[in-house]
């Protein structure tokens, strides 16, 4: 898009959830005539454009499954690491997920969906090595992006230190760790760090962890897709 602070959202769940979010500033909504009644009343009429399917196909990526819904919006403001620490101080047990150099927007969208499903308080990513909010990310999140705070930090190692000072136990996921995740004490505040598929966490990030644990998988399987692994990890942490 011409404006780097704007995002094109597509797909029914993503667009309808964006319309329901009072923090989301939507500039224009595009829909097929058959979908107009779902949009009416949720945004001013002068911001609604009834479009033909070929027009939607043309304005979106070639592989976009839009279901007759699209919108142009300003990107959501994220949450700061300081705000996360402040919110955590008001809670006893809490979880958050930290991603180190996970770059695929669809993976991140799927991870956001799992964060919402299993009660993560936020997702933390490094700004430099993580994609910006995008239509593909929001589509994969299936509407949950609107309710899952995302914290973008300049220095991930420094952010982990801040979390530690706020009482978080920083847990790194490592396929070579000796301890299985089911042996982890799940009480208190946990920040779980996951690296990219294949490469895993960077050395400095791993050194910032208080402990590393692994998912027990079959020996003939080298690794799982990071979004699949994240869903399993978050589910495991939700079992207290």
C-alpha positions in Angstrom: 0.0 0.0 0.0 1.1 3.6 -0.5 0.7 4.4 3.2 3.0 2.3 5.3 0.8 2.8 8.4 -2.2 1.3 6.6 -3.2 -2.3 6.1 -5.6 -4.0 3.7 -7.7 -6.6 5.6 -9.6 -9.4 3.9 -11.7 -12.3 4.8 -15.1 -12.3 6.6 -13.8 -13.0 10.1 -10.9 -10.5 9.9 -13.0 -7.7 8.5 -16.0 -8.2 10.8 -13.8 -8.4 13.8 -12.0 -5.2 12.7 -15.4 -3.5 12.4 -16.3 -4.6 16.0 -13.0 -3.2 17.4 -13.4 0.4 18.7 -9.6 0.8 18.6 -9.5 0.1 14.9 -9.7 3.1 12.5 -11.2 1.8 9.3 -11.0 4.1 6.3 -13.0 2.1 3.8 -14.9 -1.2 3.5 -15.4 -3.1 0.3 -17.9 -6.0 -0.1 -19.9 -7.9 -2.6 -23.5 -6.8 -2.8 -24.6 -10.1 -1.3 -22.6 -9.2 1.8 -23.8 -5.7 2.2 -26.4 -6.4 4.9 -23.6 -7.7 7.2 -21.7 -4.5 6.9 -24.6 -2.0 7.1 -24.9 -0.3 10.4 -21.3 -1.2 11.5 -19.7 1.7 9.7 -20.8 4.9 8.1 -22.5 4.3 4.7 -20.0 6.7 3.0 -17.2 4.4 3.9 -18.8 1.3 2.2 -18.0 0.4 -1.4 -20.0 -2.3 -3.1 -17.6 -4.0 -5.4 -17.6 -6.8 -8.0 -15.7 -9.9 -7.2 -13.2 -9.2 -10.0 -12.5 -5.8 -8.4 -11.8 -7.4 -5.0 -9.5 -9.9 -6.7 -7.6 -7.2 -8.4 -7.0 -5.1 -5.3 -5.8 -8.1 -3.2 -2.9 -10.5 -3.4 -3.4 -13.3 -6.0 -3.8 -16.0 -3.4 -6.1 -14.0 -1.1 -9.3 -15.8 0.0 -11.4 -12.8 0.7 -15.0 -14.3 0.8 -16.3 -11.0 -0.6 -15.0 -8.8 2.3 -12.1 -6.3 2.4 -11.2 -3.1 4.2 -8.5 -0.5 4.3 -7.5 0.4 7.9 -4.9 2.1 9.9 -2.6 -0.4 11.7 -3.4 -1.0 15.4 -1.2 0.6 18.0 0.7 -2.1 19.9 1.4 -2.5 23.6 4.8 -1.7 25.2 6.9 -4.0 27.3 6.4 -1.5 30.2 2.6 -1.9 29.8 3.0 -5.7 29.9 5.0 -5.5 33.1 2.4 -3.2 34.6 -0.5 -5.5 33.7 1.4 -8.6 35.0 1.9 -6.9 38.3 -1.8 -7.0 38.8 -2.1 -10.7 38.1 -0.7 -13.8 39.8 -0.2 -16.4 37.1 0.1 -15.1 33.5 1.6 -16.3 30.3 3.1 -14.6 27.3 4.8 -15.8 24.1 8.0 -14.3 22.7 9.0 -14.9 19.1 12.7 -14.7 18.0 13.0 -14.1 14.2 9.8 -15.8 13.1 9.2 -14.1 9.8 6.3 -15.7 8.0 3.1 -13.5 8.5 0.7 -16.5 8.2 2.7 -18.4 10.9 2.4 -15.3 13.2 -1.3 -15.0 12.5 -1.8 -18.6 13.4 0.3 -18.1 16.5 -1.9 -15.1 17.5 -4.9 -17.3 17.1 -3.4 -19.9 19.5 -2.4 -17.1 22.0 -6.0 -16.0 22.1 -7.3 -19.6 22.4 -5.0 -20.5 25.3 -5.0 -17.3 27.3 -1.6 -15.7 26.5 -1.7 -12.1 27.7 0.4 -10.8 24.8 2.7 -11.7 21.9 6.2 -10.1 21.9 8.3 -9.8 18.7 11.4 -8.0 17.7 10.5 -5.1 15.4 13.4 -5.5 13.0 13.0 -9.2 12.2 9.2 -9.6 12.3 6.7 -8.7 9.6 4.4 -5.7 10.1 0.6 -6.2 10.4 -0.7 -7.5 7.1 -3.8 -8.9 5.5 -2.3 -12.4 5.4 -1.5 -12.2 9.1 -5.0 -11.0 10.0 -6.6 -13.6 7.8 -4.6 -16.4 9.5 -5.5 -15.0 12.9 -9.2 -15.4 12.0 -10.5 -12.4 13.8 -8.3 -12.8 17.0 -5.8 -10.2 16.0 -8.1 -7.5 17.3 -8.0 -8.8 20.8 -4.4 -10.0 21.2 -1.9 -7.3 22.2 1.3 -7.4 20.1 4.4 -5.8 21.6 7.2 -4.9 19.1 10.6 -4.3 20.8 13.8 -3.0 19.4 16.1 -5.2 21.5 14.6 -8.6 22.4 17.4 -9.5 24.9 16.8 -6.3 26.8 13.0 -6.9 26.7 13.6 -10.3 28.3 15.6 -8.7 31.0 12.8 -6.3 31.7 10.4 -9.2 32.0 12.7 -10.9 34.4 12.8 -7.8 36.6 9.0 -7.9 36.7 8.9 -11.4 38.0 8.7 -13.4 34.8 10.5 -16.8 34.5 11.8 -16.9 30.9 11.5 -20.3 29.3 13.2 -21.1 26.0 11.9 -23.8 23.6 14.9 -25.9 22.4 14.7 -29.2 20.7 17.9 -30.3 22.3 17.0 -29.4 25.9 17.1 -32.1 28.5 13.8 -31.2 30.2 10.4 -31.9 28.6 7.8 -29.1 28.8 5.5 -31.3 30.9 8.0 -31.2 33.8 8.0 -27.4 33.9 6.5 -25.6 36.9 3.7 -23.7 35.4 3.0 -21.4 38.3 3.7 -17.7 38.4 4.6 -15.6 35.4 6.0 -17.3 32.4 7.4 -15.8 29.2 8.0 -18.6 26.6 10.5 -17.9 23.8 10.3 -19.7 20.5 12.8 -19.3 17.6 12.3 -19.8 13.9 11.7 -23.2 12.5 15.0 -25.0 11.9 17.3 -22.3 13.3 15.7 -21.9 16.7 16.6 -19.1 19.1 19.7 -17.0 18.5 22.5 -17.7 21.0 22.2 -14.4 22.9 18.4 -15.0 23.3 18.9 -18.5 24.5 21.5 -17.2 27.1 18.8 -14.8 28.3 16.5 -17.7 29.2 16.3 -19.0 32.8 15.6 -22.5 31.5 15.2 -24.4 28.2 12.6 -27.1 27.7 11.6 -29.3 24.7 8.5 -30.7 23.1 8.9 -34.5 23.2 8.4 -35.6 19.5 9.4 -38.7 17.6 13.1 -39.1 16.9 12.6 -39.3 13.2 10.9 -35.8 13.1 13.5 -33.0 13.2 11.0 -30.2 14.1 7.5 -28.9 13.9 6.2 -25.9 12.1 6.5 -23.0 14.5 2.8 -22.2 14.6 2.0 -25.9 15.3 4.6 -26.0 18.0 3.4 -22.8 19.6 -0.2 -24.2 19.8 1.0 -27.3 21.6 3.2 -25.2 24.0 0.4 -22.8 24.8 -2.0 -25.6 25.4 0.5 -27.4 27.7 1.0 -24.1 29.7 -2.8 -23.7 30.0 -3.0 -27.0 32.0 -2.4 -26.1 35.6 
